[in-house]
Amino acid sequence: MSAETRRPGSQDKLGTMPIGRLLVTMSVPMMISMFIQALYNVVDSMFVARLNEDALTAVSMAFPIQNIMIALAVGTGVGVNALVSRSLGEGNLRRAEKAANVQIFLDVVYAVLALLFGLFGAHRFFAGQTGVERIVAYGTEYATVVCCWSLGMFLAQGWEKLLIATGNATHSMVSQALGAVVNILLDPVLIFGLGPIPAMGVRGAAIATVIGQYAAALCAFLLNLRRNTATRFDLRQVLPDLKILKFIYSVGLPSMLIVGLSGVSSYFMNRIFLGFSTTATAVYGIWLKIQSFGFMPVFGMNNGTIAIYSYNYGAGKTERIFKTLRLSLLVGAAITLAVAVLYVCIPGTLLGLFDASEYMRSFGVTAVRLCALSMPFGAVTVILSSPFQSVGRARLSLLVNVCRQVLFQVAAAWVLSRFGHLEPVWLAPLIAEALTMCVAAVLSRRVMGQVRQEAAQRGAQPEHT
């Protein structure tokens, strides 16, 4: 069946299903899958920590590299997701299918770039941050594997988001969960060895991650073939189209920068903490893992709402955008508040999961408690800025995240570190999240007002669902 004659199927619910039910349908599967993904990131570090503290520090220092690759994958996926959803909302099936296929070409390009970095840049990256030879060796070993075999990660991210864009969020959850489970099961086997399989240490952790990513990619590809009725894979449409690329990157580039900024922030924060000790850097790495685990419900919900915002913006149903935003704020703030309270109550238990020494615990308990206070503020910021990309204000989303990830956090950490004591530096995430939430609130009010005006000018009638 050709793109011109096919009609949207499961994606119709994006414009018709009641918002509360739609948010659950689109977001809960993503929350679950991202919980599992965050869990295997935590498990990865837990197993590596049992090798030694230098191994944990090396994997923590590798986070910016992985984050940049994820940024490319997620940003492109978000751009394609928005274009596919908007095209379907407008009834432009040909453009939706073209965007879905161009993404494959872009993923291959990214994988080649990552391969080159893994071969020629990984060692320099770690050696430029620390003189501890064992940390440099561990980090190079880990990063080389995940970079040289990154194609699975890029394809998995793209095909999973294509499932979301076409209203198949539950199936996207299945592919993500499969990759996570494969990683979790292989971690202890490849890190410590089992039977004829030799212990591979840090390299084993990286190999487990890569195998999990390829498993997720294969699953997402098969699910798109069977469940995605709106677009079809066609190698004749893989080569880029200038107009398609322009839209993908106009929406996706801010997402790339948003996610990538986390890696940039981590790089500079690691350097600040290395000024105190390598153990402080390891604690910060632990915080990033447990923070990501606590934030996964918010990120999962955001992934689900992107398609809702984009589809309804394209269809002129602006009232559904406002209802989605209001409900997302309520749910996201409540979840992260509960997680923050939990983290404040059990910091020692959390550190114990990573085989923390008494020295690490001596300041790690305070670090976790102070950092945890930032989470509800961060959740509100993320949710307030999430519609910006879908309604053509991607630059504002970028501005918010530059403030959140780099401008406020790194600046606050640097200033606090000038006092010569480690404890005040742990206040940097709280300061950054609180300030950025204020910026996001002002911008969100402005953008939503503009969206209402646009709807009025187009003669769109608000829909009361």
N, C-alpha and C positions, 0 to 999 in steps of 0.2 A: 504494500500500500504506500502511495507517495505521501510526501509531507503535506501536499496541498489538499489531499482528500481525507487524511486522518483527522479525527476530532479528539480534543482533550478528553481524558478519562478521569483517573483518580484526582487529578489536579483541580477539577471543578469545585471540590469542597473548600478550596482556599477562599472562594468568593461567596459561598452559600452557607456553610456550616456555622452554627452559633459559635461565637468567639471563645467562650469558656471551653466548650467541647473541642473546638479546633485546636486551641492552645495545648490541651492535654494530648490530643491525637498527634500533633506535630512535634511537641517538645518532650513529652515523657520518654518516648523511645530514645531520643537524643540524649536526654539526661542519663538514662541507664547506660547507654553505650559509652558515654564520656566518663561516667563513674568508673566503668570497667577499664577504660583507657588510662584514667588517672591512677587506678589501682595498680595496673601493671607498671606504670612509671615508678610508683612507690615501691612495689615489690622488687623491681630492678635494683633500686638503690639499697634496699634492705639486704639483698643477697650480696651485692658488691661490698657493702659495709662490713660484711663478715670476712672479707678477705683482709682488709686493713683500712685504716683511716685515709691513707694516701690514695687508695683506689676510689674511695667515696669522694674525696676532694677532686680527683681527676675527672670523674663522671660529672660532678657539679660544674666544673669549669668547662666541660664540653657542651653544656646546655645552650650557650649562645649559638654554637654552630648548628645544632639540631633545630634551634628556634628559627634561625634564618631560613633553613630549608622548609620548615613547616609554614613559615610566613609566605613563601612563594606559592606553596601548594594551596594553603587556605585562601590567600588573597585571590588567586586565579579562580579557585572554586567558588568563592563568594561572587566574583564578577560574573562568572558563567551562570551561577544560580540565579542571580538577580535578572540577568538578560533572558534566560530561559523562562523564568516565572513571569516576567513582564510581557514577554512575547506571547506566551500562552494566554495571559489576561487580555491582550489586544487581539488575539486570534491569529497572530503571525507565526504559523507553525514552521514555515521554511527557515526563518531566522533562528528559531529555537533549536532546530536540529543542526544547523550550521555551527552554532555556538558550542553545542555539546561535542561535536567532532573536532573543532579547532583546539579544544582543551587538551586532547591527546598529544598533538604536536608540541604544545607548550610544555607539557609534562616531560617529554623526552628531552627537550632543550635544557630544562632545569636539571635533569639527571646527569647530563653530560657536564654541565658546569660544576655540579657537586663532585663528580668523579675527578675532575681536574684538581679541585681543591683538596680532596682526600689524598691524592697522590703527591701533590707538590706543596700544599700549604698547611697541613695538619700539624706537623712537628713544629713549624715556626710559630704557629698560633700559641701553643702551650709553652714553648721555650721563651717566648716574649713576655710571659706573665710570671713565671717562677723559675728559680734555679734549682729546685728540688728534682733531681734526675728521675727518681722513681715516679713522681707525679707526671712529669713530661712523657715518660715512656708509656705509662698507663693511658694517659689522655690521647696520645698519638695512636695507640693501638685501637682504642675504642672508636675514635673519630674516623679513622681510615676506613673501617668496615662500614659504618653507617653512611658515610658519604659515597663510597664507591658502589654501593648496592642500594642507592636511594630511590631507584625508579619505582619500586613497589610502593613506597610511601606516597610519592607524587600521584601515581595512578589511583591508589586507594582513596586519597582525599578527594580527587576530582570526581570519581565515579560515585562515591558516597554522597557528595553534595548534589550530584545530578539526580539521584534518587529523591533527595529532599525537595529539589526544585519542581519535580513532577508529582509531588504529593505522596511519595512512598517512604516516609520517614522511618517507619517500622522496619522496612527492609534495609535501610541504611544502618540501623542499629544492629541488625544481625551481622552484617559484614564487619563492622567495627568491633563488635563483641568477639567475633571469631578470631580476629587478629590479636586481640588482647589476651584471650585464653591461651592461644598457641604460644605467645610470648611468655606468659606466666608459667606454663608447664615446662617449657624448654629452659628457662633461666637456671634452675638448680642443676639440671642435667648437664648443661654445657659449661656452667661456671665451675662446678665442683667435680664433674665427671660421674659416670654411672656405667658399670660393667665395661664393655669394650670402648665406650666413649671416654676419651681422656679429659681431664680437667683443663679448661682453657682460660679460666680466670676472667679478666675484664673483656678479653676478646670474645669469650663465650656469651657474655651479656649482650654484646653488640650483635653477634650472629643471631641470637634468639630474637632480638628486636627486628632484625631484617626479615627473618623467616615469617614472623607474625605479620609484618607489613605486606609481604607478597601474598600471604593467605587471605588477608582482607581485600587486597586488590582483585584477586581472582573471584572471590565471592561476590564483590560489588559488581564486577563485570557480568557475571552470570545472572545476577538479580536484575540488572538493567535489561538484559536480553529478554528475560521472562516477564518482568513486571512493569517496565517503563513503556507505556503505550503512546507517549507523546513524541518521543524522539527515537531515532535508530542510529546505530553505528554504521558509518559509511566512509571507507578510506578515501573515496574521491572528494570528500568534504573536509579532510583533515588539514590541508594547507590553509594558512591564515588568510583572512579577508580583512582589509584595512579598517572598514567600518566596525566589524565585529571586534577586532582587537582594541580599537579606540574605546568602545563601550566597556569591554571587559576590564581594561586597565583604568578607565575613569572611575569605575566602581571598586575594582579589586585592588588597585595600587594603594589606596589608603589602608585597606585591610592588611596588605602585605607589610606596610610600614607599621601598622598598629601591632601586629603580632611580632614583627621583627624588632620593634622598639623594646620589647621585653628582653630579647637577646642582647641588644645594645646596653640596656639598663643593667642586665646581669653582668655583662663584661666589666662595666665601670664599678658596679657594686662589689664584684669579686676583687678588683684591684684595691678598693678602699679597705675591704676586710683583710686582704692579704697584708696590709700594713700593720695589722694587729697580730694575726697568726693564721696559719693554714687551717687550724681548727675552726676559727671564726668563719672562714669561707665554707667549710663543710656544713656548719650550722645553717648558714644562709641557704646553701643548697638543699638542706633538709626542709627549711621553711618553704622554699619554692615548691617542693613536691607536695607537702601537706596543704599549702595554700591552693595549689591547682586542684587538688582533690576536693577541697571545700567549695571551690568556685565552679566545679563542673556542672552543677544544676543550672547555674546562671548561664554559662556558656552553651550548655545544651539547649536551654530555652531560647537563647538568642539565635542559635542555628535554625531552630524551628520557626522563629518569627520572621526571619529574613524573607522566606518565601511568602509568608502571609502579607507582610508590608509591601513587597514588590508586586505581587499579583493584584492586590486591591488598589494600589496606587495606579497601576496600569489600567485597571478597570474603572477607576474613578470612584471607588467605594471608600471614601476617606474616613467615614465614621468607624469603620471596622479597624482602621489603623489606630485611632485614638483608644478604642476599647482594648485592643491588644496591648498597647503600651501601658495603660492603667493597670490592667490585670498582671502584666509581667512585673511591674514595679512592686506590687503588693506581694506577689509570690517570691520574687528574688530577694527582697529585703528580709522577709520572714525567715527564709531558709538560711541565708548567710548569718543572720543574727544568732540563730540557734547553733550553727557551726562554730561561730566565734566564742560563744559561751562555753561550748564543749572544749574547745582548744585551751581556753583560759583555765579550765578546771583540771585538765590532765596533760600538762606539758611534759612532765617526766615520763609518762607512759608513751607519749608520741616519740620522744627522743630514744626511749628504750627499744623501739622497733628498729632503730638504725644502729644498735649495738654501741650506744654512746658511752664514752668513758666518763669518769668522775669529773675530769677537767672540762669536758664538753658540757656536761650537765651544769657545772658551776655558773655558767653564763647563758647556756642554752635555754633553761627554763624561763628566765626573764625575757629572752629574745622572743620565744614563741608567744608568750603572753602579750607583749607589747605589739608585736606584728599582727596578732589575731584581732586586735581592736580595730584594725583598718578594714576588715572584710565587708561589713555592711555598707560603709561609704563607697567602697569599690564596686559593689554590686549595683547600687543605685546609679553610679556613673556609667557603667557598662550598658545598663538597660536604657537609660535616657538617651545615650548616643547611638544605640543600635539602629533606629530607623533612618538616621541621617543618610547612610549609603543608599538605601532603597528608594528614597525620595529625591535623589539628585543633589544631596549636600554632603558628599563624601569628604570634602576638604575639612568640614567642621568636625567630622569624626576623627580625622587625623589630628587636628588641633587638640582635641580633648586628650587623645592618647599620648601626644608629645608631652603635654603637661603632666599627665599621670605617670608615664613610664620613665621619662628622662628629666624634663625640666625641673619638676618639683622633687621627685624622689632622690635622684642623684645629687642635685644641688643641696637638699636637706642633709643627706648623708655626709657629703663632703664638709659642709659647715660644721655639723655636729662632731665629725671626726677630728676637727681642728682643736677641740678641747683636750685631746689626748687620752680620752677614756672610751671604751667600747660600748658601754651600756646606752648612752644617749643616742648612738647611731641607729639602734633598733627602733627609735621613734620615727625614722624617716618614712616608712610606708604609711603610717597613720597620718602624718602631716600631709603627705602627697595626696592620699585618697580624699581627705577632708577638703582640701583646697580645690581639687579637680571636680569634686561633686558640685561645688558652687558654680564653677565654670559651666559644667554640663547642664545644670538646671536652667541657667540663663539662656544658653543656646537652644535648649530643647523648647522652651517657651516661645522663642522667636521662630523656630523652624515650624512648629506645629501651627502657629498662627498663619504663617505663609502658606502652608498646605491647605488650610481652610479657605484662604483667599483664592488660591488656585482652583479649588473645587467649585467655589461660587462663580468664578469667571467662566468655567467650563459648563456651568449649569448642572453640576452633579447634584443629585438628591441624596442627602444622608440616609443611610439605611439603618433602621432600628431592628436589631436582631435580638 
